[in-house]
Structure formats: structure tokens, C-alpha cells
Amino acid sequence: MSQVEKKAGLLRRTSSSKKPLKEKVVLMYDEIFAKEDPAKNNPRFWDELFLMKVNLEYLESKLESVNGEEVQRIQDNINSLFHHCVQALGEEHQIKVVNALQTLCALFRGVHQKNKSASGFDIINMLMGFDKAERRMKDLMERLDSLLCGDSSESLKSLCLKLLLCLVTVTDNISQNTILEYVMINSIFEAILQILSDPSSRGQHGYDAVVLLALLVNYRKYESVNPYIVKLSIVDDEPTLDGMGVVLHQALTEYNRQYKDKEEENQGGFFSTLTSMVGSMFIADVDEKLSVQTNEAILLALYEAVHLNRNFITVLAQSHPEIDIPVTPSTPTPTTPTTPLGTTPPSLDVMNNPELPLDPNLQTSNLLITFLKYASIVMQDTKDEHRLNSARLCLIILTCIAEDQYADAFLHDDNINFRVSLHRMPMRHRKKAAGKNIPSRPLVCAVLDLMVEFIVTHMMKDFPMDLYLRCVQIIHKLLCYQKKCRIRLHYTWRELWSALINLLKFLLSNETTLLAKHNIFHLALLVVNLFNMFITYGDTFLPTSNSYDELYYEIVRMHQVFDNLYCMVLRVSTNTGQWKEAASKVTHALVNIRAIINHFNPKIESYAAVNHISQLSEEQVLEVVRSNYDTLTLKLQDGLDQFERYSEQPKEAAFFKELVRSISLNVRKNVSLNTLSQDVLLKEFSTIS
């Protein structure tokens, strides 16, 4: 029996000698795939077809099985099927609309699956006829727009969005999907905004709407003017932007909650007992399983909103109560045990709960806090390309935020403090932090904590150089804002200095291995210049004079690291080789750090000798530092508070191209029209009709 026949919806045999009977809808599909016009002998053929329950599997497999010659022979019938599907979307009979939407999805998927190597024009020709394509797609988009914006049932609207997601993701590379040219011309942008601005509609369809928008924004974004980019960049309607923020916040919150639940689950019972017996050798493996896959589609949507629309920055800051969203036992969303965290949208009870009761004792949260917690999870494990890309996108989003003046003002506002409990990677040499002891601080402290945490926990053989560069650059941009606005942030700066010095130490210890893959001198230069920022401008943004003293103490205490770095870069810069110029820049950047070390070390040694002390305490060293500032000479270094602003094109274009491809494949895999059970749909609309 052929593959198509296996999927033919065969009915039971009437006797052992007769062939099994086919469903009527399957017989009608067979007529479409015959040469004759199916309506020739039955004028009511198309009316009857859309009253039949769609057999998606058979229709798609039939489309995939036709060869080149057959395509030419049945093209008129395929065009006619497409045309009558679009017409059926305007029917009052809701069952016809449901069946037409599902048939269109099967058409898009089946034709693309069969013709992967064909040009976009050939696919358009096979589906609707190239000469009629503009008219057909205009009608289709107008009817989908009407269904999404009208009084249609929520199930029907959901089906429309599933069809659009199906259409957008039928090709691996979204920019090679020529049919989307018609989606650009006949925009559904306003329909998406309407869904996001209405609390009820947003609760039902917000997730699909923001994912669809994120994908459409990335269609040929570097090759031509994409109207979805233009329109998204100028949206200033508060309810719409707030609605988008609610959807993103709830999707990220749901992921965070799932992760927390699994983390607690793994910390209890037999596993916990076993771990305590044999040590923490399994911790890394467990954590790896917890963060298997992130929701990159939601991250992309957040990135596009932050990057393209300056008005959206205000949405990041809007406060609301922070609660653990309860899992509703009734009608749970069906998921398999292998479903990765964060790949499915939040349950409808979560999405339908925009208003929450206020409790004066309740900690408040916002989209930015939720994102920071999310980032602290996904940035823990970057061992494979998928997770590495997720962490990279988180850091790109934070880069955009750190460059925005309004966002910086909010981050540093001392009157708006939050307790942000970031997830920390389990490590053998440190205790698990107690979340209850977290102080309430400006949000920039949480951003800096996240950067420090990443720096400390990813010094490994497979060194994520790109992520380290982004981390250090984010810190630099925040310092530039503090220096510019003279903001004295009460932060544990010594933790940052210690992390940066340990990073330099790691680069030195692994020079040979790392240089085979990376330009370590660029990262070293950025780190050294962070210290130069503190040395040159620290008196304008460090919280107290004691903080400035502590900076010098750390530099002097860890002078061996800076001495070794200088010896290494001097050696490389005085020899011919590809790193000569890069190393030379670090040599020049170290001038003030070396001046501090060479100035204070003799003074400290002299103090110890005069007072007959073999080992000075921290306070004694600080006393020497304070009393010898006057004779220290430093050079003024230009450009320390300047930075190159983020630009997606051309540096990030290749990354986003591959990221969108990955998201498109994942959406295609997860978006199935069977998400909405055909039986449930038909039952719903048969009672209406």
C-alpha cells in the first residue's frame, strides 16, 4: 500500500474480498488531483468540499507525491482550490471558514514541501497562478484581517493566526519566501496591534501575535524597506505597547516559574540526598537539563520592540505586583514530558489575568526585572550553539537598554528600588545565595550583578569570547552614563574589580590556547580601560572617597596580575606577528595602572619596614594609600568615556539571519492546526450554524 493510500482515511472493509472504502473528502481530493475540473460534473463540488472535515495529512501527502508532469496537469485545479478556499473565508457558515483555513494551511505546507528547490515564482504559480496571485493574496489578506478584527469566535481568530504563522514559516529562510511580498503589500500590522491592545483578545492570541510580528519584521530586513519595521518603530499608542509588554512579560514569567519549579524538584528527594553524600559533582549536569532550550521567539520579539521603538522603553519600567502564577489544574495545556522549557505559550489563564490585586506588602516587578531573571537562567549554560545564541541575544538586548537615556535614567533612579533575585550557577567553591537577604536597590545593580556573575562563571576551555566582550561593553556604557550624570551608585564595586582582575588572570594563564582562536588583547584592553575609567573619573561616580581608596588597594594588592599582563603584552608588541598592534594598545593603556603600582608599592614596603610589620592589614595599606595621593602623577587618557553605539547591520546581520531560521523551524514544528482539535472546532461551529 502506498504512503498516500495509508493516509487516505480508509474505512472498514465490508467483506474480505472488497477494497476498503475511502472517506468522501478523500474521494473529493482525488478528483482535484485528476485532470478534469471537479466542478464540471458537480456544480456544488466546492460548496460540499468545505462542509467536509479536512483530512490534512492526506491532502499534504498528496501534494508532496505529485511529480513535475502531474503538477502541470493539475495546476488549474490547485489554483481553483486556492481560489475557493479564499472565497469560503467570506462565508457566513463558520464550518466552511474553519475548513477553508485548514485547507489553505495544507496547501502552503504541501506545495512548499514538494518544491523546496523551486523558485518562489514557481510556487506562487502552482498555488494560485502567477497572473492572478496579486488579486488572490489581496483577497486572502483582507479576509484574514476582517476575521481577526471582527466579531469572529476566539477559535477562528486563533486559526487565522496559525495559518499566518504556517505561511510565514514554510521556508527555512524566511527571506526566500516570495509569497510574503504580498503580506508586505497587504499589511496585517493593524490587526496584530488590535489584538495586543485589547485585554481579552491579547489573553487568547497575544503570544501568537507577537511571534508573528517578530518574524514578519525580519523578512528581507536588510534588502528592502520592510513596512512592518517602519510601522513598529513609530507605534506610540500606550495600550498597544503595554499589551505587547504584558504578553512578553507573561511568557518570560512562565518560563522562570517552570525553571524554578524544576529546580526545586531536583533539589528534593533522593537526588538531594545522593548529592549531599557524594558532593556536588552532578550539579552542573542537572542545571544543564533545566535550561535545555529557551524561548528565542519571545526574546526576538522583545529585542525588536526595544531596538526599533524608543517608546517601548517606558514599558520595561512599568511596575506591577510580583506573584508566583498558580498552575490551574483544570483543563491543563497538553504537553509531552520532553517539551523543552519555554517553547510553548503561557496557559490562557495566565494570559487572561492582566489585572492583579494590589497588596502593600507585595514586592513589585516589571518586564525588565523578569527579563533579567530570565537572562540569569539562560546565560548559565552556553556549552552548545543554541544556548550560546540565546545568551548572546540577551546581551544584545541589554546593550540596547544600556545605550538608551530613558532606560539609564530609570535603571539608576535611587527612588525606585527593587529586590531582584537572579539565578546563580551552582559552583563548588561558593555557597548558594539566600534570596531573602537581597537588598532593595536601583535596577542597575541587578544588571551589574548579572554581568559580574557571567564573568566569574564562564572562564573555561571553550571560552565564549563574544559574550565576554559584550558583558564588558555593557558595564562600560553604564559607567559612561554614571560619569556623565555624576551618579554615585552604592554598589559593591570590589566584586566587579575582583571579577575583572580574575578574568585578566585567566587570559594570562591560557594565553597560548586562547590566542589560537581569539584576539585576547582586545578583551584585555576593554578590561584595562574599565579600570582606567575608575582611576580617571571614579571621583565623580564612586559613592565615597573610601571606594576610591579601595580601588587603589585592589590594584596594588593584585599588582602581580597587572605586572604579568604588562610583561606579556610588551613581549608580543616588540615581536613581529599578527597581534603586535593589538598588544601595543594594551601596553599604552596600562600606563596609569603601572604608575599606581610603582608609586605605592615602595611606600607600602617602607611603611612595613619602619613599623616592623611583616604583613600589613587592609586598613594599614589604605592609610599608606591615602597619605601618598599628593605625590602620584597620572597621565590624562582621552576617549575613556566614549563608545561605539550598537548597530545591527552589518555586524549582527549573519547572527540574526541564523537565529530567525532557527526560530522559524521551531515555530513550524510547534504550530500545527491540530493544536485546535478539528473535532472541537467542528462541534463548536455546528452548534452555532
C-alpha positions in Angstrom: 0.0 0.0 0.0 1.5 3.4 -1.0 2.2 6.1 1.6 -0.7 8.2 0.2 -3.1 5.3 0.5 -2.0 4.7 4.1 -3.1 8.2 4.9 -6.3 8.1 2.8 -8.7 7.9 5.7 -9.8 4.3 4.8 -13.0 3.0 6.3 -13.6 -0.6 7.4 -13.9 -3.4 4.8 -17.4 -4.5 4.0 -16.1 -8.0 3.2 -12.7 -9.7 3.0 -12.7 -9.6 -0.8 -13.6 -5.9 -1.3 -11.2 -2.9 -1.1 -11.6 -0.6 1.9 -13.8 2.4 1.3 -12.5 5.9 1.3 -13.9 9.0 3.2 -15.9 11.2 0.9 -13.5 14.1 1.4 -10.6 11.9 0.3 -12.5 11.0 -2.9 -13.1 14.7 -3.5 -9.4 15.4 -3.1 -8.7 12.6 -5.6 -11.0 14.4 -8.0 -9.0 17.6 -7.6 -5.8 15.7 -8.4 -7.3 14.4 -11.6 -7.0 16.3 -14.9 -10.7 17.2 -15.2 -12.3 20.2 -13.5 -14.0 18.6 -10.4 -17.0 21.1 -10.7 -17.7 20.1 -14.3 -20.0 17.2 -13.4 -20.9 18.5 -9.9 -21.6 22.3 -9.8 -21.8 22.1 -6.0 -18.4 20.5 -5.6 -16.7 23.3 -3.8 -19.7 24.0 -1.5 -19.7 20.4 -0.5 -15.9 20.2 -0.1 -15.8 22.9 2.6 -18.6 21.2 4.6 -16.4 18.1 4.9 -14.0 17.6 7.8 -10.5 18.3 6.4 -8.0 15.4 6.1 -4.8 17.4 6.5 -2.5 14.5 6.4 -3.9 13.1 3.2 -4.1 16.4 1.4 -0.5 17.3 2.3 0.9 13.9 1.3 -1.0 14.0 -2.0 0.6 17.4 -2.8 4.0 16.1 -1.9 3.6 13.0 -4.0 2.9 14.7 -7.4 5.8 14.8 -9.9 6.7 17.5 -12.4 4.4 16.4 -15.2 1.5 15.9 -12.9 2.0 19.4 -11.4 1.4 20.9 -14.9 -1.6 18.7 -15.4 -3.4 19.6 -12.2 -2.2 23.2 -11.7 -5.6 24.7 -12.8 -7.4 22.5 -10.2 -4.9 23.5 -7.4 -5.4 27.2 -8.4 -9.1 26.7 -8.2 -8.9 25.0 -4.8 -6.9 28.0 -3.5 -9.3 30.5 -5.0 -12.4 28.7 -3.5 -10.6 28.5 -0.1 -10.2 32.3 -0.1 -13.8 32.7 -1.2 -15.0 30.4 1.6 -13.4 32.7 4.2 -16.2 35.1 3.5 -18.9 32.6 4.1 -21.4 33.0 7.0 -21.3 29.2 7.5 -18.5 29.0 10.1 -17.7 25.4 9.4 -16.8 26.3 5.8 -14.5 29.1 7.2 -12.7 26.6 9.5 -12.2 24.0 6.8 -11.0 26.6 4.3 -8.4 27.9 6.8 -7.2 24.4 7.4 -7.1 23.5 3.7 -5.1 26.7 3.0 -2.5 25.6 5.6 -2.2 22.2 4.0 -1.8 23.8 0.6 1.0 26.1 1.7 2.8 23.3 3.5 2.3 20.6 0.9 3.3 22.7 -2.1 6.5 24.1 -0.4 7.4 20.7 0.9 7.3 19.2 -2.6 9.0 22.1 -4.3 11.9 23.0 -1.9 14.2 23.7 -4.7 11.7 25.6 -6.8 11.8 29.4 -7.1 9.3 31.5 -5.2 7.6 32.4 -8.5 7.1 28.7 -9.4 5.5 28.1 -6.1 3.2 31.1 -6.4 2.2 29.9 -9.9 1.4 26.4 -8.7 -0.7 27.7 -5.8 -2.7 30.5 -7.3 -1.5 31.2 -10.8 1.1 34.0 -11.2 -1.2 36.2 -13.2 -3.9 36.1 -10.5 -1.6 36.0 -7.5 -1.8 39.7 -6.6 -5.7 39.6 -6.6 -5.8 36.2 -4.7 -3.4 37.3 -2.0 -5.1 40.7 -1.6 -8.4 38.9 -1.0 -6.8 36.4 1.4 -5.1 39.1 3.5 -8.3 41.3 3.6 -10.4 38.3 4.7 -7.9 37.3 7.4 -7.7 40.9 8.6 -11.5 41.0 8.7 -11.7 37.8 10.7 -9.0 39.0 13.2 -10.5 42.4 13.7 -14.2 41.4 13.6 -16.6 39.6 15.9 -15.4 36.2 15.0 -15.0 33.5 17.7 -11.7 33.2 19.5 -11.2 29.8 18.0 -11.5 31.2 14.5 -9.1 34.1 15.3 -6.6 31.6 16.7 -6.9 29.5 13.5 -6.2 32.6 11.4 -3.0 33.3 13.3 -2.0 29.7 13.0 -2.4 29.9 9.2 -0.3 33.1 9.1 2.4 31.5 11.2 2.2 28.5 8.9 2.6 30.7 5.8 5.5 32.7 7.3 7.5 29.6 8.3 7.0 27.3 5.3 10.6 28.0 4.1 13.7 27.5 6.2 14.9 31.0 5.3 12.0 33.4 5.8 13.5 35.9 3.3 13.3 33.3 0.5 9.5 33.0 0.9 8.4 35.1 -2.0 4.7 34.9 -1.1 5.5 37.2 1.9 5.9 40.0 -0.6 2.1 40.1 -0.7 1.9 40.1 3.1 4.1 43.2 3.0 1.9 44.9 0.5 -1.4 43.9 2.2 -0.3 44.5 5.8 -2.0 42.9 8.8 0.1 45.1 11.2 -3.0 46.9 12.4 -4.8 43.7 13.1 -1.9 42.5 15.2 -1.9 45.8 17.2 -5.6 45.5 17.8 -5.1 42.0 19.3 -2.4 43.3 21.6 -4.3 46.4 22.7 -7.4 44.5 23.8 -7.0 42.6 27.1 -9.4 39.8 26.2 -8.1 39.3 22.7 -4.5 39.6 23.9 -5.1 36.9 26.5 -6.2 34.5 23.9 -3.9 35.3 21.0 -1.2 37.7 22.2 1.6 35.1 22.2 1.0 34.1 18.5 0.6 37.7 17.6 4.0 38.9 18.9 5.8 35.8 17.4 4.2 36.5 14.1 5.2 40.2 14.3 8.8 39.3 15.2 9.0 37.0 12.2 7.4 39.5 9.7 9.8 42.2 10.9 12.7 40.0 9.8 11.6 39.4 6.2 14.3 40.8 4.0 15.0 43.5 6.6 18.5 44.3 5.1 17.5 44.1 1.4 14.4 46.4 1.1 12.1 48.6 3.1 10.0 46.3 5.3 6.7 48.1 6.2 6.4 46.1 9.5 9.8 47.6 10.6 8.7 51.1 9.7 5.3 50.8 11.4 6.6 49.1 14.6 9.2 51.9 15.0 6.6 54.6 15.2 3.9 53.0 17.4 3.2 55.3 20.2 -0.3 54.0 21.3 0.1 53.3 25.0 -2.4 50.4 25.3 -0.8 48.7 22.4 2.7 49.0 23.7 1.5 48.0 27.2 -0.3 45.0 25.7 2.9 43.8 23.9 4.8 44.2 27.2 2.2 42.2 29.1 2.5 39.3 26.6 6.3 39.3 26.7 6.3 39.6 30.5 3.9 36.7 31.0 5.8 34.4 28.6 9.1 35.1 30.3 7.5 34.8 33.8 6.0 31.4 32.8 9.5 30.2 31.8 11.0 31.5 35.0 8.3 29.7 37.1 8.8 26.5 35.2 12.5 26.6 35.8 12.1 27.4 39.5 9.7 24.5 39.9 12.1 22.1 38.2 15.0 23.4 40.2 13.1 22.8 43.4 12.0 19.4 42.2 15.6 18.4 41.6 16.8 19.7 44.9 14.4 17.5 46.8 14.0 13.7 47.4 16.5 11.0 46.6 18.7 13.2 44.3 19.3 15.8 47.1 20.3 13.0 49.5 22.6 11.4 46.9 24.2 14.8 46.1 24.9 15.6 49.7 26.6 12.2 50.1 28.9 12.3 47.1 29.5 16.1 46.8 28.3 18.4 44.1 29.7 16.5 41.0 26.2 16.3 39.5 25.1 19.9 39.9 26.3 21.1 36.5 24.6 18.2 34.7 21.3 18.9 36.4 21.4 22.5 35.7 22.2 21.8 32.1 19.0 19.8 31.8 17.0 22.6 33.5 17.9 25.1 30.8 17.8 22.9 27.8 16.0 25.4 25.5 14.9 29.0 25.7 12.1 30.8 24.1 14.0 32.5 21.4 10.9 33.7 19.5 9.8 35.8 22.6 13.4 37.0 23.0 13.5 38.1 19.4 10.1 39.9 19.8 11.5 41.7 22.9 14.7 42.7 21.0 12.8 44.1 18.0 10.5 46.1 20.4 13.4 47.5 22.4 15.7 48.1 19.3 13.1 49.6 17.0 10.7 51.5 19.2 12.0 54.1 21.7 8.5 54.4 23.2 8.7 50.7 24.3 11.5 51.5 26.7 8.9 53.0 29.1 7.0 49.7 29.1 10.1 47.9 30.5 9.8 50.0 33.6 6.1 49.7 34.4 5.6 48.2 37.8 3.0 45.6 38.9 2.8 43.1 41.7 5.2 40.2 41.5 3.4 36.9 42.2 4.0 33.2 41.5 1.5 32.4 38.9 -0.5 29.4 40.1 -0.8 26.3 37.9 -4.5 25.8 37.2 -5.4 22.1 37.5 -8.4 22.3 35.3 -8.0 21.7 31.5 -4.2 21.7 31.5 -2.3 22.5 28.3 -1.3 19.1 26.9 2.5 18.8 26.8 4.7 15.8 26.5 7.4 15.1 29.1 10.1 16.1 26.6 8.7 19.5 25.9 11.6 22.0 26.4 11.0 24.8 28.8 9.7 28.0 27.3 8.8 26.7 23.9 5.1 26.8 24.4 3.0 29.9 25.1 1.7 30.6 28.7 -1.6 29.0 29.6 -4.7 31.0 28.8 -5.5 31.6 32.5 -2.1 33.4 32.8 -2.6 35.4 29.7 -6.2 36.4 30.7 -5.1 37.9 34.1 -3.8 41.3 33.3 -5.2 42.9 36.4 -3.9 41.6 39.8 -4.9 42.6 43.3 -2.5 45.0 44.9 -1.0 44.1 48.3 1.1 46.8 50.1 3.4 44.0 51.3 3.9 42.5 47.9 7.2 43.0 46.0 6.7 44.8 42.7 8.2 43.7 39.5 8.3 44.8 35.8 9.2 43.5 32.4 12.9 44.4 32.8 13.2 42.5 36.2 11.5 39.5 34.6 13.9 39.6 31.7 17.0 39.9 34.0 15.8 36.8 35.9 15.3 35.0 32.6 18.7 36.1 31.3 20.3 34.8 34.5 18.9 31.4 33.7 19.7 31.1 30.0 23.2 32.7 30.5 24.3 30.0 32.9 25.0 27.3 30.3 26.5 28.3 27.0 28.0 24.9 26.0 26.1 24.4 22.8 25.4 26.8 19.9 21.7 27.1 20.7 22.2 28.3 24.2 25.2 30.4 23.2 22.9 32.3 20.8 20.2 32.7 23.5 22.8 34.3 25.8 24.1 36.5 23.0 20.6 37.8 22.3 20.0 38.6 26.0 23.3 40.6 26.0 22.3 42.4 22.7 19.0 43.4 24.3 20.9 44.7 27.4 23.3 46.6 25.2 20.3 48.4 23.6 18.9 49.2 27.0 22.3 50.4 28.4 22.6 52.9 25.4 19.1 54.4 25.9 19.0 57.6 28.0 15.5 57.0 29.4 16.3 53.4 30.3 19.5 54.5 32.0 17.6 57.2 34.0 15.2 54.5 35.2 17.9 52.0 36.0 19.8 54.5 38.1 16.8 56.1 39.9 17.6 55.9 43.6 13.9 56.4 44.4 12.8 53.2 42.6 14.4 50.2 44.2 13.8 46.5 43.7 14.9 43.2 45.2 16.0 41.2 42.2 16.7 37.5 42.8 18.9 36.4 40.0 19.7 32.7 39.4 23.3 31.8 40.1 25.2 28.9 38.7 26.0 26.2 41.3 29.7 26.2 41.9 31.8 24.1 44.3 33.7 26.9 45.9 30.7 29.1 46.9 27.5 28.7 48.9 24.1 29.1 47.3 23.0 32.7 47.9 19.9 33.2 50.1 17.4 35.1 48.1 15.7 36.6 51.2 18.8 38.7 52.1 18.8 40.6 48.8 18.7 44.3 49.4 16.4 46.7 47.7 18.5 48.7 45.2 18.3 50.6 41.9 17.9 48.2 39.0 21.3 49.0 37.5 22.8 47.0 40.4 21.0 43.9 39.2 22.3 44.4 35.7 25.9 44.8 37.1 25.3 41.7 39.2 24.3 39.7 36.1 27.5 40.9 34.3 29.7 40.0 37.2 28.1 36.6 37.6 28.7 35.8 33.9 32.3 37.0 34.1 33.0 34.8 37.1 31.3 31.6 35.9 32.4 31.2 32.3 36.2 31.2 32.4 36.5 27.8 30.7 38.4 26.0 27.9 35.7 26.7 25.3 35.9 30.4 26.1 32.8 32.5 24.9 34.8 35.5 23.8 31.9 37.3 22.1 29.8 37.1 25.2 32.6 38.5 27.4 33.2 41.4 25.1 29.5 42.3 25.2 29.5 42.0 29.0 32.4 44.3 29.5 31.0 46.8 26.9 27.6 46.9 28.8 29.4 47.7 32.0 31.4 50.4 30.2 28.2 52.0 28.8 26.6 52.1 32.3 29.8 53.7 33.7 29.8 56.3 31.0 26.2 57.3 32.0 27.2 57.4 35.7 30.2 59.6 34.9 28.1 61.9 32.6 25.3 62.4 35.1 27.6 62.2 38.2 25.6 59.4 39.7 27.2 58.0 42.9 25.9 54.4 42.9 26.1 52.5 46.1 27.3 49.2 44.7 29.8 46.5 45.8 32.3 47.7 43.3 35.0 45.4 44.7 33.2 42.4 43.4 33.4 43.8 39.9 37.0 44.7 40.3 37.8 41.3 41.6 35.9 39.6 38.7 37.8 41.7 36.1 41.2 41.0 37.7 40.5 37.3 37.7 39.4 37.5 34.1 42.8 39.0 33.2 44.5 36.3 35.3 42.6 33.7 33.3 43.6 35.2 29.9 47.3 35.2 31.1 47.2 31.6 32.3 45.6 30.4 29.0 47.4 32.7 26.6 48.6 30.0 24.1 45.3 28.1 24.0 43.1 31.2 23.7 45.3 33.0 21.1 44.7 30.1 18.7 41.1 31.1 18.5 40.7 34.7 19.8 42.2 38.1 20.0 42.6 38.2 23.7 44.2 41.6 23.6 41.0 43.3 22.6 39.2 42.0 25.6 42.2 42.8 27.9 42.2 46.4 26.5 38.5 46.8 27.4 39.1 45.4 30.9 42.1 47.7 31.5 40.1 50.7 30.2 37.4 49.9 32.7 40.0 50.3 35.4 41.2 53.5 33.7 37.6 54.8 33.8 37.5 54.2 37.6 41.0 55.8 38.1 40.4 58.8 35.9 36.7 59.6 36.7 36.0 57.5 39.8 35.9 60.6 42.0 32.8 61.7 40.0 30.7 58.5 40.3 32.1 56.2 43.1 29.8 56.6 46.2 32.5 57.7 48.7 36.2 58.6 48.9 36.7 55.2 50.7 35.5 53.5 47.5 38.3 55.3 45.5 40.8 54.2 48.1 39.6 50.6 47.9 40.1 50.7 44.1 43.8 51.6 44.6 44.1 48.9 47.3 42.8 46.2 44.9 45.1 47.3 42.1 48.1 47.3 44.5 47.1 44.0 46.2 46.7 42.3 42.8 49.7 44.0 41.2 51.3 40.7 40.1 48.4 40.2 37.6 49.0 43.6 36.1 52.8 43.1 36.1 52.4 39.8 34.3 49.9 41.3 31.8 52.4 44.1 31.0 55.3 41.6 30.5 53.1 39.6 28.2 51.9 42.5 26.0 55.3 44.0 25.9 56.8 40.7 24.7 54.1 40.4 22.0 54.3 44.0 20.9 58.1 44.0 20.5 58.0 41.0 18.2 56.6 40.8 14.7 53.3 39.0 14.4 49.6 39.4 13.9 49.0 40.6 17.5 51.7 43.2 17.6 49.4 46.2 17.2 46.7 44.9 19.5 49.2 44.1 22.2 50.8 47.5 21.8 47.4 49.2 22.6 47.2 47.3 25.9 50.8 48.4 26.8 49.8 52.1 26.4 46.6 51.6 28.3 48.4 50.1 31.3 50.5 53.3 31.9 48.4 54.7 34.9 47.9 51.3 36.5 51.6 50.7 36.4 52.2 54.2 37.7 49.9 53.5 40.7 51.7 50.1 41.4 55.2 51.6 41.1 54.2 54.6 43.2 52.5 52.8 46.1 54.4 49.5 46.4 57.7 51.1 47.6 55.7 53.3 50.1 53.9 50.2 51.5 57.2 48.3 51.8 58.8 51.2 53.5 55.9 51.6 55.9 56.1 47.9 56.8 59.9 48.1 57.4 59.7 51.2 59.5 57.0 49.8 61.7 58.5 46.2 61.7 55.3 44.6 60.4 55.7 41.5 58.2 52.2 41.6 56.8 50.1 44.8 56.7 46.4 44.8 57.3 44.0 46.2 54.7 43.4 49.3 56.9 47.2 49.9 57.1 47.6 49.7 53.4 44.7 52.1 52.9 46.3 54.5 55.3 49.5 54.5 53.2 47.4 55.0 50.0 45.5 58.0 51.5 48.7 59.7 52.7 50.5 59.4 49.4 48.0 60.6 46.8 49.6 64.0 46.5 52.9 62.7 45.0 51.2 60.4 42.5 51.4 61.6 38.9 48.9 60.1 36.3 48.5 60.8 32.6 45.2 62.0 31.2 43.8 59.4 28.8 41.4 60.5 26.1 38.2 58.7 24.9 37.7 56.6 28.0 34.1 57.8 28.2 33.3 57.2 24.5 31.8 54.1 23.0 30.6 52.8 19.6 26.8 52.6 19.6 25.1 49.4 18.7 24.3 48.8 15.1 22.6 45.6 13.9 23.8 46.0 10.3 26.3 44.8 9.2 27.9 43.3 12.4 24.9 41.3 13.6 23.2 40.5 10.3 24.6 37.0 10.0 23.6 36.2 13.6 20.0 37.3 13.2 19.7 35.5 9.9 20.6 32.2 11.5 18.6 33.0 14.6 15.4 33.7 12.6 16.0 30.5 10.7 16.2 28.5 13.9 13.0 30.2 15.3 11.2 29.6 12.1 12.0 25.9 12.1 10.9 25.7 15.8 7.6 27.6 15.1 6.9 25.4 12.1 7.4 22.3 14.2 5.2 23.6 17.0 2.4 25.3 15.1 0.1 22.7 13.9 -3.5 23.3 13.1 -4.2 20.2 15.2 -3.4 22.4 18.1 -7.0 23.3 17.8 -8.7 19.9 17.6 -10.8 19.6 14.5 -13.5 17.7 16.4 -13.7 20.5 19.0 -13.8 23.2 16.3 -16.5 21.4 14.2 -18.5 20.8 17.4 -18.3 24.4 18.3 -19.4 25.8 14.9 -22.0 23.1 14.2 -23.9 24.4 17.3 -23.5 28.0 16.0 -24.6 27.2 12.5 
